[in-house]
Structure formats: structure tokens, C-alpha cells
Amino acid sequence: MRKKCLLIIITACMLVSCKRYLDKTPDEDLTLKDVFTNRLYTQAFLTSMYAGQPWDINPVDPPNHAPWTGSSDEMEITYPGSYVHYMNRGGWNAQNILDCWQFAYQTIRKADLFLENIDQLPLQEGYTQEDKDHWIGEARFLRAYDNFCVFRLYGPMPIMDMAMNPNDDFKNIGRSTIDSCVDYIVKDCDVAAGLLPITVTSDKLGRATRAAALALKARVLLYAASPLFNGNADFKDFKSPDGRALFPQAFDAGKWKLAADAAKACIDACESAGYGLYTAPGNDPVENYTNLFLQNNNKEVLWAMNFQAFQHLERCSSPISYGGYSILSVSQQLIDAYRDTLGRSMITGYNADGSPVINTATGYTENGFAAGAGKYWEAGVSNMYINREPRFYASIHYSGAKWKGSAIQMYFSGKDGASKNTTDFSKTGYVLRKFANPLINIQTNTGWDLKTFIIFRLGEQYLNYAEALNESQGPVTDVYKYVNAIRNRSGLPNLSTGLTKDQMREQIWLERRIELAFEGHRYFDCRRWKIAAKTNNGNLYGLSINNGTSQQDPSFYKRAVADKRIFVAPRDYFWPVPQSELDKDPNLLQSMYW
């Protein structure tokens, strides 16, 4: 893959050695006293914590610590240097694991240092009690977010509520129980929510807010209520050296109510402050979904990270002939998940040979080509791509789709096909379109603008609430209300009434898969629901990319295996702790089954 663009967001030194890291202050020559007696230095220290977050905007490259999209069933990443290939093919272990552990704990330690030393900074002109409270709220939120990042990967984790020093004894730090971890994160969220404003002014966009803290609390409690963390029999014997069970020993249905209440509190507070589901002028469903991710800091965004004129995502998702790498290869499984314009699933399952079970009532067929154009598709495209729900057209580059004034050609000899580049090409015959800006011209290097990536948005909270409420009370009125709001924004009709709890769960899971695609949720959803052994094991499909000499060559549109995935259950539901961390602390315990 071509050399990636280097973007420096915040001037902060990220050090490899743990001891060297612990010895340093923001500009390496200052003492902590220097930092926390100078307002500008203190503010810079706080700002540097924002740099220590996973770069979800870049799912390709290992240094960004965000391999979620390519290691779920959403896509295959062509670039061979991506860490996702170790994960997908069973080649990961404690020796070569991507070190998200130390990456997160570095920022957690920064937050601890900040909170322990902020009282040294005297109130002064330009630094009021309100500023101090705001900064403390930001630090508590960022500490909560990074602890959540550890929790979702490793489960029971060490709670580091004080900044360790290089000479401290690291050998007695152990994991806390799941419930203790959740309580600790939630407490930080509560404190942050009490100190932060619900919105910020335009010069502080990207900083933590009460909305972000409430959203994080709701997500944490949703995870805690889910099967992976709530009465998971596979991990009931995972115990600390002193015999404490680290996972809850029994399922607690009340955790779903806590999750539902937190999500509803987030929704109500945010909507009262002016947040809401984004809709584009004219309320066109494709534009609603497209522009949600292009209109920075729109009213749906609760927290987004700023990445300046970041180019790499655009280049990785743009087809070859448009100047891109074409390596974010969307899976056929996800293509199959998009429904028809009436909200009906076109494919309801798979036969033993991987062939689809087609819902004939929808009229779906994988043979032939469109005789005429529709509102969102061109004449001559495969019949696989007509009459799809609008989010499909806003999310996927497929052969025959119009992009920047010309038709994409993903078949083998086409201008965007596998024959055009030996290293950069789509392995499935599809490429990610979501997040792509049609005004950017990679070939002329023009049109680049501020790029943000949404971490929390109100639409997710609607689905969080609906899921938790359905699990707690069944498909009551509010469950329909919030799922239908997401569907209606995307041009789909309301759900059928009279669904059972199980049927509603199925609809919510599918809605999350489509609405939140490529935003980093699918990887964790499949794990917390304990279905990853099915979704991430076996063949990942695409089209026959080594076939096709024209747009309407049927040989290209045959399903083919793009990757063979390996998921070892229950081991792979949690990440292994890096061996280097275990060598420092024998009480830490390796993750169970590793």
C-alpha cells in the first residue's frame, strides 16, 4: 500500500519504554511542579490526553490501535501489513498482540497525574473555578473512556486510580471484578457529567461534554448487561489469585434496566439541549445518511474526534481509477444484510455451501441486469443492487454505481478492478463509500477539509435504549418509537406491530448492523452478544474479482471466498494481555484460555 499520510493532531510525545514514559512530562524538560503552576502548560497537558485515543478513523494501520472494522464481518482489508490478518487467521498471541493495553494506560496515567496535581494551579485571570471544574470533568471523562477501551477488550482490568511512579512496585496490581470496573467507569462518567456543559462553543469542538459523558455511561452499562459480561458461564472460573470470581456468577436482569435508564437519560438531556437526529435539507434518505458523516459537528454528534485534513481514510476507500487504494473491501455478508425499500430482508440465511437463502417475496435475484435506472441506481447494474434501502447506496461502492460523474468498474479488467494494481485493489468487489466526500479530488489533491470521526451520536443512543428496554420489558411502545425513528430517517417504514421480544431483538441487532456499520460497533456487538464464533468464523465472501471483462459479465457477480476466518471460542472473546505486561506483574493474570 502507498505510504500513508502522517498527521500530527496534538504535539505530544508517545514513548515506547514504560519507564521512559513514566519519567517524562509534556515537553520532557519540565517537572510536574512546572507544569501545574503554569496555566498554559496545565492546559497543554490536558489537551495531550485527546491524542492518546484509538484512531478509529484509520482501521488499516496497526499504530492507530483501531482494528475493529477489518476484524469483524464487515470487511476484508487488502493491505497485508494490517494487524487484522493476525486476528482473522488465528495468528495472534500474547507475544505479538497489538498493544492497546499500554496505549490506554498511558492516557489513564496522564489523567491520574492531572487530577492529583490540578489543585497546585492557583485561580487567576484566565483560569476561574468554572475553568477548573471543566478541566477536571474532561480528565474524568477521558479516564473513563480509556478505562472503557481496556474493559471492552480485556474484561476485568486493573483499576489505576493513582499515578504510578517508575520506582513503585508493579507486582501486586491485579484485575478488578467486572462489576467493580463498571462501577468505577460509571462513577467517572457521573462526575464528568456534573462538571461539564452539555454543549461547547465552536472554538472547543472535539472537547468532552456532558452529552459525551452520558453517552459513555449508557454504552458501558449496555455492555455490562450483555451476555459476554453478565452471567457468562464460560468465564465463571476466571478468578484472582486470592480466589475472587472476576465475572458475575449469575445473570442479572436488572442490569438491562440500568442500561435502558442511562440511555434514556442521555437522550432526554441531549434533546432538551438541542441535539437530535440529523436530516439533510429536503430529507432525502440517502443524503440524510451521507451528510450525517460529512457535516462536521451536526446536531446528532455527541462527541467526535478532530483529525484536521486527514486523507488516509479517503484514499483507502476510493476506487483505483479515482486515485484511491480501494483496499477497504466490504464483505458480501454485509451487502446481504441491507434490506429492500420496504424494510424486508432479501436474504434470510445461508445454505451449507454458502449460497444465500433468498426471500422470494422481495423479488430479489442475483441474475440479470437492471433494464432502467431507479432513483438511486443506474441502468445496467446487477439486479443484486436495485430496490435496496437507501443506506446501501450511501455506504457502498459497487460496480456500475455512479461516483463523481462516472461509473465504477469493479470487474477484473475494469478501471477499478483487480487487474489494475497488484497490491491495492478490492478483495471483494466492493469498497467502502460511507464517510467519503464527493468534493475531494485525490488526483488533483484538492477539496480536503477538516475530517472528524464520530465516537458518540444520538442515533446510537436510540438503538442502545431500544435494545436495553426490549431486554428489560419486551417490545413496549418506546422500543418501537426509537427503532422506527432510525428507520424512518433512512426511508424505511415502521416495524410491523405485534413482534415478540425475540423478533424485536433480531430487528434491533440488524438495525445496529446497518445503521452503525463501519463505526467500530460491529466488532464489539458480536462479542457482547456472544455470536462472534458464528459471524467471525469461516468464509468471508465477496464477488469473483478475478473474473469479468465487462460491466455485465455474469462471471464477476458469482460469490467467492475472500478470506477464511478463524475464531476460537471462548478464548477470542477477550484479548490476551501482552506478555511484557505479565512479566512486570505476575498477579495480573493472562486472559482466560490464552
C-alpha positions as CSV (number, residue, x, y, z in Angstrom):
1,M,0.0,0.0,0.0
2,R,1.2,3.5,-0.7
3,K,2.9,5.3,2.1
4,K,0.2,6.7,4.5
5,C,-0.1,10.3,5.3
6,L,1.4,11.5,8.6
7,L,-0.9,13.7,10.6
8,I,0.1,15.3,13.8
9,I,-3.0,16.4,15.8
10,I,-1.5,17.5,19.1
11,T,2.1,17.9,20.0
12,A,2.5,15.1,22.5
13,C,5.4,12.6,23.0
14,M,4.3,9.0,22.9
15,L,7.2,7.0,24.4
16,V,7.8,3.3,23.9
17,S,9.5,2.3,27.1
18,C,7.2,2.2,30.1
19,K,10.0,3.6,32.4
20,R,10.9,6.4,30.0
21,Y,7.2,7.2,29.6
22,L,6.7,7.4,33.3
23,D,9.7,9.7,33.8
24,K,8.5,12.3,31.3
25,T,6.4,15.4,31.5
26,P,4.7,17.1,28.5
27,D,7.8,18.8,27.0
28,E,10.3,16.4,28.6
29,D,12.3,19.1,30.4
30,L,9.6,20.3,32.8
31,T,8.9,19.0,36.2
32,L,5.3,18.3,37.3
33,K,5.6,21.4,39.5
34,D,6.5,23.4,36.5
35,V,3.5,22.1,34.5
36,F,0.9,22.5,37.2
37,T,1.9,26.0,38.3
38,N,1.6,27.4,34.8
39,R,-1.9,27.7,33.3
40,L,-0.8,27.2,29.7
41,Y,1.3,24.1,30.5
42,T,-1.5,22.6,32.5
43,Q,-4.0,23.2,29.7
44,A,-1.5,21.6,27.2
45,F,-1.1,18.6,29.5
46,L,-4.9,18.1,29.4
47,T,-5.1,18.6,25.7
48,S,-2.4,15.9,25.1
49,M,-4.8,13.3,26.5
50,Y,-7.0,13.6,23.5
51,A,-4.1,12.4,21.3
52,G,-3.9,9.2,23.3
53,Q,-7.1,7.7,21.9
54,P,-7.5,5.0,19.3
55,W,-7.7,6.4,15.8
56,D,-11.0,4.8,14.8
57,I,-10.8,6.8,11.6
58,N,-7.9,4.6,10.4
59,P,-8.9,0.9,10.6
60,V,-5.9,-0.2,8.4
61,D,-2.6,0.6,10.1
62,P,-1.5,-1.0,13.4
63,P,-0.1,2.1,15.1
64,N,-3.7,3.5,15.3
65,H,-4.9,0.8,17.6
66,A,-8.3,0.5,15.9
67,P,-8.6,-2.8,14.0
68,W,-12.3,-3.2,14.7
69,T,-13.8,-2.9,11.2
70,G,-11.4,-5.2,9.4
71,S,-11.6,-7.8,12.1
72,S,-15.4,-8.0,12.0
73,D,-17.6,-9.5,9.3
74,E,-18.0,-6.0,7.8
75,M,-14.9,-6.1,5.5
76,E,-11.6,-7.5,4.4
77,I,-8.6,-5.2,4.3
78,T,-6.3,-5.8,1.3
79,Y,-3.2,-4.2,2.9
80,P,-1.1,-7.2,4.1
81,G,0.5,-5.1,6.9
82,S,-2.7,-4.6,8.7
83,Y,-2.9,-6.3,12.1
84,V,-6.4,-7.6,11.4
85,H,-4.9,-10.5,9.4
86,Y,-3.3,-11.9,12.6
87,M,-6.7,-11.7,14.3
88,N,-8.7,-13.1,11.5
89,R,-6.5,-16.0,10.8
90,G,-5.7,-17.1,14.3
91,G,-2.1,-15.9,14.3
92,W,-2.4,-13.5,17.3
93,N,-0.9,-14.2,20.7
94,A,0.5,-12.6,23.8
95,Q,3.8,-12.0,22.1
96,N,2.6,-10.2,19.0
97,I,-0.6,-8.7,20.3
98,L,-1.3,-5.1,19.2
99,D,-0.6,-3.2,22.5
100,C,-3.8,-1.5,23.2
101,W,-3.2,-2.2,26.9
102,Q,-0.2,0.2,27.4
103,F,-1.6,2.6,24.9
104,A,-4.7,3.1,27.0
105,Y,-3.0,3.1,30.4
106,Q,-0.6,5.8,29.3
107,T,-3.6,8.2,28.9
108,I,-5.1,6.8,32.1
109,R,-1.9,7.7,34.0
110,K,-1.9,11.2,32.4
111,A,-5.5,11.7,33.7
112,D,-4.4,10.5,37.2
113,L,-1.5,12.9,37.2
114,F,-3.7,15.7,36.1
115,L,-6.3,15.0,38.8
116,E,-3.6,14.6,41.5
117,N,-1.9,17.9,40.7
118,I,-4.6,20.3,39.4
119,D,-5.0,21.8,42.8
120,Q,-1.5,23.2,42.6
121,L,-2.6,25.7,39.9
122,P,-3.9,28.8,41.6
123,L,-7.0,30.5,40.3
124,Q,-6.1,33.6,38.3
125,E,-7.1,35.7,35.4
126,G,-7.9,33.4,32.6
127,Y,-8.4,30.4,34.9
128,T,-11.5,30.5,37.1
129,Q,-13.2,27.9,39.2
130,E,-15.5,27.2,36.3
131,D,-12.5,26.5,34.1
132,K,-11.0,24.3,36.8
133,D,-14.2,22.3,37.1
134,H,-14.5,22.0,33.4
135,W,-10.9,20.7,33.1
136,I,-11.5,18.2,35.9
137,G,-14.6,17.0,34.1
138,E,-12.6,16.5,30.9
139,A,-10.0,14.5,32.7
140,R,-12.5,12.3,34.4
141,F,-14.3,11.7,31.1
142,L,-11.1,10.8,29.3
143,R,-10.0,8.5,32.1
144,A,-13.4,6.8,31.9
145,Y,-13.2,6.4,28.1
146,D,-9.8,4.9,28.2
147,N,-10.8,2.5,31.0
148,F,-13.8,1.5,28.9
149,C,-11.4,0.9,26.0
150,V,-9.5,-1.6,28.2
151,F,-12.6,-3.1,29.6
152,R,-14.2,-3.9,26.3
153,L,-11.1,-5.8,25.1
154,Y,-9.8,-7.5,28.3
155,G,-12.8,-7.7,30.6
156,P,-11.7,-7.5,34.2
157,M,-8.9,-5.0,34.4
158,P,-6.7,-3.3,36.9
159,I,-8.3,-0.1,38.3
160,M,-5.5,2.5,38.3
161,D,-6.9,5.4,40.3
162,M,-3.5,6.8,41.2
163,A,-0.4,7.6,39.1
164,M,2.3,5.0,39.5
165,N,6.0,6.1,39.5
166,P,8.9,4.3,38.0
167,N,10.2,3.0,41.3
168,D,6.8,1.7,42.5
169,D,6.2,-2.0,42.9
170,F,4.1,-3.2,40.0
171,K,4.0,-6.8,41.1
172,N,0.8,-6.6,43.2
173,I,-1.5,-4.9,40.8
174,G,-4.3,-7.3,39.9
175,R,-7.5,-7.3,38.0
176,S,-10.7,-6.0,39.5
177,T,-14.1,-7.7,39.1
178,I,-16.4,-6.9,36.1
179,D,-18.8,-5.1,38.4
180,S,-16.1,-3.1,40.1
181,C,-14.8,-2.0,36.7
182,V,-18.2,-0.9,35.5
183,D,-18.9,1.0,38.7
184,Y,-15.6,2.8,38.5
185,I,-16.2,3.9,34.9
186,V,-19.7,4.9,35.6
187,K,-18.6,7.0,38.6
188,D,-16.2,8.9,36.5
189,C,-18.9,9.5,33.9
190,D,-21.3,10.8,36.6
191,V,-18.7,13.2,38.0
192,A,-17.8,14.4,34.5
193,A,-21.4,14.9,33.6
194,G,-21.9,17.0,36.7
195,L,-19.0,19.3,35.8
196,L,-19.2,19.6,32.0
197,P,-21.6,21.7,29.9
198,I,-24.0,19.8,27.7
199,T,-22.6,21.7,24.6
200,V,-19.4,23.7,23.9
201,T,-18.7,26.7,21.8
202,S,-17.4,26.4,18.3
203,D,-13.8,27.0,19.4
204,K,-13.9,24.0,21.7
205,L,-15.5,21.4,19.4
206,G,-14.0,18.0,20.0
207,R,-13.7,18.6,23.7
208,A,-15.6,16.4,26.2
209,T,-19.2,17.5,27.1
210,R,-21.9,16.3,29.5
211,A,-23.5,14.7,26.4
212,A,-20.4,12.6,25.8
213,A,-20.2,11.6,29.4
214,L,-23.9,10.5,29.4
215,A,-23.4,8.6,26.2
216,L,-20.3,6.8,27.5
217,K,-22.2,5.8,30.7
218,A,-25.0,4.4,28.6
219,R,-22.7,2.4,26.4
220,V,-20.7,1.0,29.3
221,L,-23.9,-0.2,31.0
222,L,-25.2,-1.7,27.8
223,Y,-22.1,-3.8,27.5
224,A,-22.3,-4.7,31.2
225,A,-25.8,-6.0,30.7
226,S,-24.9,-8.1,27.7
227,P,-24.3,-11.9,27.7
228,L,-20.5,-11.6,27.4
229,F,-20.3,-9.7,30.7
230,N,-23.5,-10.7,32.5
231,G,-23.6,-14.3,33.8
232,N,-21.2,-15.7,31.2
233,A,-20.7,-19.3,32.2
234,D,-17.6,-19.6,30.0
235,F,-15.7,-17.3,32.3
236,K,-17.2,-18.1,35.7
237,D,-14.0,-19.9,36.8
238,F,-11.7,-16.9,36.0
239,K,-10.6,-15.9,39.5
240,S,-8.0,-13.6,41.0
241,P,-5.0,-15.2,42.9
242,D,-6.9,-14.6,46.2
243,G,-9.9,-16.6,44.8
244,R,-12.3,-13.7,43.9
245,A,-14.5,-14.5,40.9
246,L,-13.8,-11.8,38.3
247,F,-17.0,-12.4,36.3
248,P,-20.6,-12.3,37.7
249,Q,-21.6,-15.8,38.6
250,A,-25.2,-15.3,37.6
251,F,-27.2,-13.4,35.1
252,D,-28.7,-10.1,36.5
253,A,-31.7,-9.0,34.5
254,G,-31.7,-5.7,36.4
255,K,-28.6,-4.6,34.5
256,W,-30.7,-4.2,31.4
257,K,-32.9,-1.7,33.2
258,L,-29.9,0.3,34.3
259,A,-28.7,0.4,30.7
260,A,-32.1,1.5,29.5
261,D,-32.4,4.2,32.1
262,A,-29.0,5.5,31.3
263,A,-29.6,5.7,27.6
264,K,-33.0,7.4,28.1
265,A,-31.4,9.9,30.4
266,C,-28.8,10.6,27.8
267,I,-31.4,11.0,25.1
268,D,-33.6,13.3,27.2
269,A,-30.8,15.6,28.3
270,C,-29.4,15.9,24.8
271,E,-32.7,16.5,23.1
272,S,-33.5,19.2,25.7
273,A,-30.3,20.9,24.8
274,G,-31.0,20.9,21.0
275,Y,-29.4,17.6,19.9
276,G,-31.5,15.5,17.5
277,L,-31.3,13.1,14.6
278,Y,-29.7,14.7,11.6
279,T,-31.6,15.2,8.4
280,A,-30.4,16.9,5.3
281,P,-32.2,19.7,3.6
282,G,-35.0,18.1,1.6
283,N,-35.0,15.0,3.9
284,D,-33.7,12.7,1.2
285,P,-32.8,9.4,2.9
286,V,-29.5,8.9,1.1
287,E,-28.4,12.5,1.8
288,N,-29.6,12.1,5.4
289,Y,-27.2,9.3,5.9
290,T,-24.4,10.5,3.7
291,N,-24.2,14.0,5.1
292,L,-24.5,12.9,8.7
293,F,-20.8,11.9,8.4
294,L,-19.8,14.9,6.2
295,Q,-21.4,17.8,8.1
296,N,-19.0,18.1,11.0
297,N,-20.4,18.6,14.4
298,N,-24.0,18.5,13.3
299,K,-26.8,18.2,15.8
300,E,-26.6,14.4,16.1
301,V,-22.9,14.4,17.1
302,L,-22.3,14.0,20.9
303,W,-18.6,13.6,20.6
304,A,-16.3,13.4,17.6
305,M,-12.5,13.4,17.3
306,N,-10.9,16.0,15.0
307,F,-8.3,14.8,12.5
308,Q,-7.6,18.0,10.5
309,A,-7.3,17.4,6.8
310,F,-6.8,13.6,7.3
311,Q,-6.5,11.9,3.9
312,H,-5.9,8.3,4.6
313,L,-9.5,7.1,5.0
314,E,-10.5,8.8,1.8
315,R,-7.6,7.2,-0.1
316,C,-8.2,3.7,1.3
317,S,-11.9,3.8,0.4
318,S,-11.7,5.5,-3.0
319,P,-11.7,3.1,-6.1
320,I,-8.4,2.8,-8.0
321,S,-9.3,5.0,-11.0
322,Y,-10.3,7.9,-8.8
323,G,-6.8,7.9,-7.2
324,G,-7.5,5.7,-4.2
325,Y,-6.2,2.4,-2.9
326,S,-9.5,0.6,-3.0
327,I,-8.5,-1.6,0.0
328,L,-11.4,-1.3,2.4
329,S,-13.2,-4.3,0.9
330,V,-16.8,-4.6,2.1
331,S,-18.0,-8.2,2.7
332,Q,-20.8,-9.9,0.7
333,Q,-22.3,-10.8,4.1
334,L,-22.8,-7.1,4.9
335,I,-24.2,-6.4,1.4
336,D,-26.7,-9.2,2.0
337,A,-27.8,-7.5,5.3
338,Y,-29.1,-4.4,3.6
339,R,-32.9,-4.8,3.1
340,D,-35.3,-3.7,0.3
341,T,-37.1,-0.4,0.2
342,L,-39.9,-1.9,2.3
343,G,-37.5,-3.0,5.0
344,R,-37.7,-6.7,4.2
345,S,-34.6,-8.9,4.3
346,M,-33.8,-10.1,0.8
347,I,-31.6,-12.9,2.1
348,T,-32.7,-14.7,5.3
349,G,-29.8,-17.1,5.7
350,Y,-27.3,-19.3,4.0
351,N,-27.1,-22.9,2.9
352,A,-24.3,-25.3,3.8
353,D,-22.4,-24.4,0.7
354,G,-22.6,-20.7,1.5
355,S,-25.2,-19.9,-1.1
356,P,-28.0,-17.5,0.0
357,V,-31.5,-18.3,1.1
358,I,-33.5,-15.8,-0.9
359,N,-36.7,-14.2,0.3
360,T,-38.6,-14.6,-2.9
361,A,-41.4,-12.2,-1.8
362,T,-38.9,-9.3,-2.3
363,G,-38.3,-10.1,-5.9
364,Y,-34.5,-10.3,-5.3
365,T,-32.4,-12.0,-7.8
366,E,-28.7,-12.3,-8.4
367,N,-29.2,-12.9,-12.1
368,G,-29.5,-10.3,-14.9
369,F,-29.1,-6.5,-15.0
370,A,-31.4,-3.5,-14.5
371,A,-33.3,-2.5,-17.6
372,G,-33.7,1.0,-16.4
373,A,-32.4,3.4,-13.8
374,G,-34.0,3.9,-10.4
375,K,-33.8,6.8,-8.0
376,Y,-30.6,5.6,-6.6
377,W,-29.1,3.2,-9.2
378,E,-28.1,3.3,-12.8
379,A,-29.4,1.3,-15.7
380,G,-27.3,-1.8,-16.4
381,V,-26.2,-2.5,-12.8
382,S,-26.6,-6.0,-11.5
383,N,-30.1,-6.8,-10.2
384,M,-28.4,-7.5,-6.9
385,Y,-28.2,-3.8,-6.3
386,I,-31.7,-2.5,-7.2
387,N,-34.5,-1.7,-4.8
388,R,-32.2,-1.6,-1.8
389,E,-32.8,0.5,1.2
390,P,-31.2,4.0,0.9
391,R,-28.3,3.4,3.4
392,F,-26.9,0.8,1.0
393,Y,-26.4,3.4,-1.7
394,A,-24.9,5.8,0.8
395,S,-22.5,3.2,2.2
396,I,-21.2,1.0,-0.6
397,H,-19.1,1.5,-3.8
398,Y,-20.3,-1.3,-6.2
399,S,-19.7,-2.0,-9.8
400,G,-21.9,0.3,-12.0
401,A,-22.6,2.8,-9.3
402,K,-22.1,6.4,-10.3
403,W,-19.3,8.2,-8.4
404,K,-18.0,11.7,-9.2
405,G,-19.7,11.7,-12.6
406,S,-18.6,8.3,-13.9
407,A,-19.5,4.6,-13.3
408,I,-17.3,2.4,-11.0
409,Q,-15.9,-0.7,-12.7
410,M,-15.0,-3.3,-10.1
411,Y,-14.9,-6.3,-12.5
412,F,-11.5,-7.8,-13.2
413,S,-10.5,-5.8,-16.3
414,G,-12.4,-2.7,-15.4
415,K,-10.7,0.5,-14.4
416,D,-11.2,-0.2,-10.7
417,G,-10.7,-4.0,-11.0
418,A,-8.1,-6.3,-9.6
419,S,-6.1,-6.3,-12.9
420,K,-5.2,-2.6,-12.4
421,N,-3.0,-2.9,-9.4
422,T,-1.1,-5.8,-7.9
423,T,-1.2,-4.6,-4.3
424,D,-4.1,-2.1,-4.0
425,F,-7.5,-3.5,-5.0
426,S,-10.7,-4.6,-3.5
427,K,-10.7,-8.3,-2.5
428,T,-14.5,-8.5,-2.5
429,G,-15.6,-6.4,-5.5
430,Y,-17.0,-3.7,-3.1
431,V,-15.4,-0.7,-1.4
432,L,-16.5,1.5,1.5
433,R,-18.3,4.6,0.4
434,K,-19.6,5.8,3.8
435,F,-17.5,8.8,5.1
436,A,-16.3,9.6,1.5
437,N,-16.6,13.2,0.4
438,P,-17.5,13.6,-3.3
439,L,-16.0,17.0,-3.4
440,I,-12.5,15.7,-2.8
441,N,-10.3,15.0,-5.8
442,I,-7.4,12.8,-4.9
443,Q,-5.8,13.0,-8.3
444,T,-5.6,16.8,-8.2
445,N,-5.1,16.8,-4.4
446,T,-7.9,19.3,-3.9
447,G,-11.0,19.6,-1.8
448,W,-9.5,18.3,1.5
449,D,-11.3,19.7,4.6
450,L,-11.5,19.1,8.3
451,K,-12.1,15.4,8.9
452,T,-13.8,14.2,12.1
453,F,-14.8,10.8,13.2
454,I,-17.9,10.3,15.4
455,I,-17.4,8.4,18.6
456,F,-20.9,9.0,20.1
457,R,-24.0,10.1,18.3
458,L,-27.7,10.3,19.3
459,G,-28.7,7.6,16.8
460,E,-26.6,5.1,18.7
461,Q,-28.3,6.1,21.9
462,Y,-31.7,5.4,20.3
463,L,-30.6,1.9,19.5
464,N,-28.9,1.4,22.9
465,Y,-32.1,2.4,24.6
466,A,-34.3,0.2,22.4
467,E,-32.1,-2.8,22.9
468,A,-31.9,-2.5,26.7
469,L,-35.6,-1.7,27.0
470,N,-36.6,-4.7,24.9
471,E,-34.4,-6.9,27.0
472,S,-35.8,-5.4,30.2
473,Q,-39.5,-5.1,29.4
474,G,-40.1,-6.6,26.0
475,P,-41.2,-4.7,22.8
476,V,-43.1,-1.9,24.6
477,T,-44.1,1.4,22.8
478,D,-40.8,3.2,23.3
479,V,-38.9,0.3,21.7
480,Y,-40.9,0.8,18.5
481,K,-40.7,4.6,18.8
482,Y,-36.9,4.8,18.8
483,V,-36.2,2.0,16.3
484,N,-38.8,3.4,13.9
485,A,-37.2,6.9,14.2
486,I,-33.9,5.5,12.9
487,R,-35.7,3.5,10.1
488,N,-37.8,6.5,9.1
489,R,-34.8,8.8,8.8
490,S,-33.4,6.3,6.4
491,G,-36.5,6.0,4.3
492,L,-37.9,2.7,5.7
493,P,-41.4,2.2,7.1
494,N,-42.3,1.4,10.7
495,L,-41.7,-2.1,12.0
496,S,-44.7,-4.4,12.0
497,T,-46.6,-4.4,15.2
498,G,-47.0,-7.4,17.4
499,L,-43.4,-8.5,17.4
500,T,-42.3,-10.8,20.2
501,K,-39.3,-10.0,22.3
502,D,-37.1,-12.4,20.3
503,Q,-38.3,-11.0,17.0
504,M,-37.7,-7.4,18.2
505,R,-34.2,-8.4,19.3
506,E,-33.5,-9.7,15.8
507,Q,-34.7,-6.4,14.3
508,I,-32.6,-4.3,16.7
509,W,-29.5,-6.3,16.0
510,L,-30.0,-5.9,12.3
511,E,-30.7,-2.2,12.6
512,R,-27.4,-1.8,14.6
513,R,-25.5,-3.7,11.9
514,I,-26.7,-1.4,9.2
515,E,-27.1,2.0,10.9
516,L,-23.8,1.7,12.8
517,A,-21.8,-0.1,10.1
518,F,-18.0,0.8,9.9
519,E,-18.2,3.0,13.0
520,G,-16.5,0.4,15.2
521,H,-19.6,-1.2,16.8
522,R,-20.0,-4.5,14.9
523,Y,-16.8,-6.0,16.3
524,F,-17.9,-5.4,19.9
525,D,-21.6,-6.1,19.4
526,C,-20.9,-9.6,18.1
527,R,-18.7,-10.2,21.1
528,R,-21.0,-8.9,23.8
529,W,-23.9,-10.8,22.2
530,K,-21.6,-13.9,22.1
531,I,-22.3,-14.5,18.4
532,A,-18.8,-13.8,17.1
533,A,-18.0,-17.5,17.0
534,K,-20.5,-17.6,14.2
535,T,-20.0,-14.3,12.5
536,N,-16.2,-14.3,12.6
537,N,-15.5,-17.9,11.9
538,G,-15.4,-19.5,8.4
539,N,-15.6,-18.0,5.0
540,L,-15.9,-14.3,4.4
541,Y,-17.4,-13.8,0.9
542,G,-17.1,-11.3,-1.9
543,L,-17.5,-11.4,-5.6
544,S,-15.3,-13.2,-8.2
545,I,-12.8,-10.4,-8.6
546,N,-10.6,-12.4,-10.9
547,N,-13.4,-12.6,-13.5
548,G,-15.2,-10.1,-15.6
549,T,-14.4,-8.4,-18.9
550,S,-17.4,-6.0,-18.9
551,Q,-19.9,-4.4,-16.6
552,Q,-22.5,-7.1,-17.5
553,D,-20.2,-10.1,-17.4
554,P,-22.1,-12.6,-15.2
555,S,-18.9,-14.4,-14.1
556,F,-17.9,-11.4,-11.9
557,Y,-21.1,-11.5,-9.9
558,K,-20.6,-15.0,-8.6
559,R,-19.9,-15.3,-4.9
560,A,-16.3,-16.2,-4.0
561,V,-14.4,-16.7,-0.8
562,A,-12.4,-13.5,0.0
563,D,-10.9,-14.8,3.3
564,K,-11.1,-17.7,5.6
565,R,-11.6,-16.5,9.2
566,I,-10.7,-18.3,12.4
567,F,-12.4,-17.6,15.7
568,V,-11.5,-19.8,18.7
569,A,-14.3,-19.7,21.2
570,P,-14.5,-18.8,24.0
571,R,-10.8,-17.7,24.0
572,D,-11.1,-15.0,21.4
573,Y,-13.9,-13.1,23.1
574,F,-11.2,-11.3,25.0
575,W,-7.7,-10.2,24.0
576,P,-4.6,-11.6,25.5
577,V,-2.6,-9.3,27.8
578,P,0.8,-8.5,26.3
579,Q,3.4,-10.9,27.7
580,S,5.6,-7.9,28.5
581,E,2.9,-6.7,30.9
582,L,2.7,-10.1,32.6
583,D,6.4,-10.1,33.1
584,K,6.1,-7.0,35.1
585,D,3.3,-8.2,37.3
586,P,2.6,-11.9,37.9
587,N,-0.6,-11.1,39.7
588,L,-2.1,-9.6,36.6
589,L,-3.2,-12.9,35.1
590,Q,-3.3,-13.7,31.5
591,S,-6.8,-13.6,30.0
592,M,-8.6,-16.9,30.4
593,Y,-7.9,-19.6,27.7
594,W,-4.8,-17.8,26.4
